[in-house]
Amino acid sequence: MTTTATTTSAGYATELRLLIGGASVGAGARATIPVLDPATSEEIGQLPVATDADLRDALASAQRGFARWRATSAYDRAVVLRNAARLIRERVETIARVMTIEQGKPLAESRAEVLASADVIEWTGEEGRRAYGRVVPPRAESVRQLVLREPVGPVAAFTPWNFPAITPARKLAGALGAGCSLIIKPSEETPATALALVDALRDAGLPDDVVNVVFGDPPHISETLLASPVIRKISFTGSTAVGKHLARLAADGVKRATLELGGHAPVIVSDRADLDKAVKASVSAKFRNAGQVCVSPSRFLVQERVAPAFTEAFAAAAAALRVGPGVEETTQMGSLANARRRDAIHALVEDATQRGGTLHTGGAALDGPGFFYAPTVVGDVPADARVLSEEPFGPIAVITSYRTLDEAIAQANALPYGLAAYAFTQDVGESIALGNRIEAGMVGINHFGVSLAEIPFGGVKESGYGSEGGTEGIDGYLVTKSVTTAS
């Protein structure tokens, strides 16, 4: 593992702002929040905080925008989203650099995320053209019975810092493709990426008032927006604890909700797996975005006959990763997003090793500026270690062994999380059993590709409810109306 100690914030978008009613709102006399480069911990911008008056204006704007956008044909809405996707692809290098500077991930990952965001926006815009209703055969010739799908109304959307493009893109695309307006509050730690997506939508012809962007104190903003009768749906990606709180607020107003919450993804590695393929894919997936991924593989359950070989190869590959500032093209793993994650990961590592786990590589923060932590592998982790029950959300892989497939599936299903799960086996019977019996919203067998524009993304149990992506993603922004007409 090698590191470099320098980075640069050159190329970062310094015009951090709110967007309300189609107008950019700078700091002015408002309070501001500093934005940091996680690779250096240096301040790179000041983000204005929305006032109560700003939030009232955003709600009024969303109400106006909904009336206008729902009256726009699905065909014309799709044109706007398709053109926005084209602009995002044209601007990929600029947006990717902004993302890397404010979030920390390598440029290659940022580019891939920006392009995936364009795919989501384009695909969902086209899916809006297929939000079909149906004609139901009547009981009398003089009656016509229709089932219509209509946009639910203005949406309040909240997104985290770990994927500052794809997560806002899913919510923007779902709402806009269905004909809804929205107020989106991206993370205050990674504001410029989401603003760049909204800029592309506006440059593509999105009318004023349809999308409003606010930043500030998350609890105050969420409580203010959800208390308003204007908002008819919320979409949130983040921790389970916050998701439960927002679900309670939504219930008070009988508002629909899509919640994509925490995960703790198991990876079952059978003794019938292609071990080289499993190791290579697992290391790449585990340390993507420094492990700060809700669907990141985190608990490796390896059949006892192949566990020593898997652990040795996995640890060696992890130790060889080049860690450094994301803006360096040769970097394979960037910094953590903030000091909170670095300190939380170290606490989990210390707990696991103090309880008897074996540290194979890593286990420490790296010297120098920024929030870097070494890729870490801990084996023989005891069942009472915190890392086996708390979502790690960082560059730590924990490995335990199992004897039978039934035992592995029971361990995989033991936690309240149910977002993503993975398995490696070349046995068809095992593949079918794993797909049927694992309790998760997404299951990847022999690969980690569970996040694509055309398939649903979401969890079960305490990992949330509702989906983003696929036909199911746009369904969450539509309501059903039956219309019966008699002559």
PyMOL commands that set and color helices and strands:
alter all, ss='L'
color gray80, all
select helices_A, chain A and resi 52-70+74-90+92-103+107-128+166-178+191-203+218-227+240-252+275-286+288-291+307-319+339-354+386-388+405-412+428-437+461-463+470-475
alter helices_A, ss='H'
color red, helices_A
select strands_A, chain A and resi 18-20+23-25+32-37+42-48+134-136+143-151+155-158+182-185+211-213+233-237+256-260+265-269+297-303+358-361+376-379+396-402+420-424+442-445+464-465+478-486
alter strands_A, ss='S'
color yellow, strands_A
deselect
rebuild
show_as cartoon
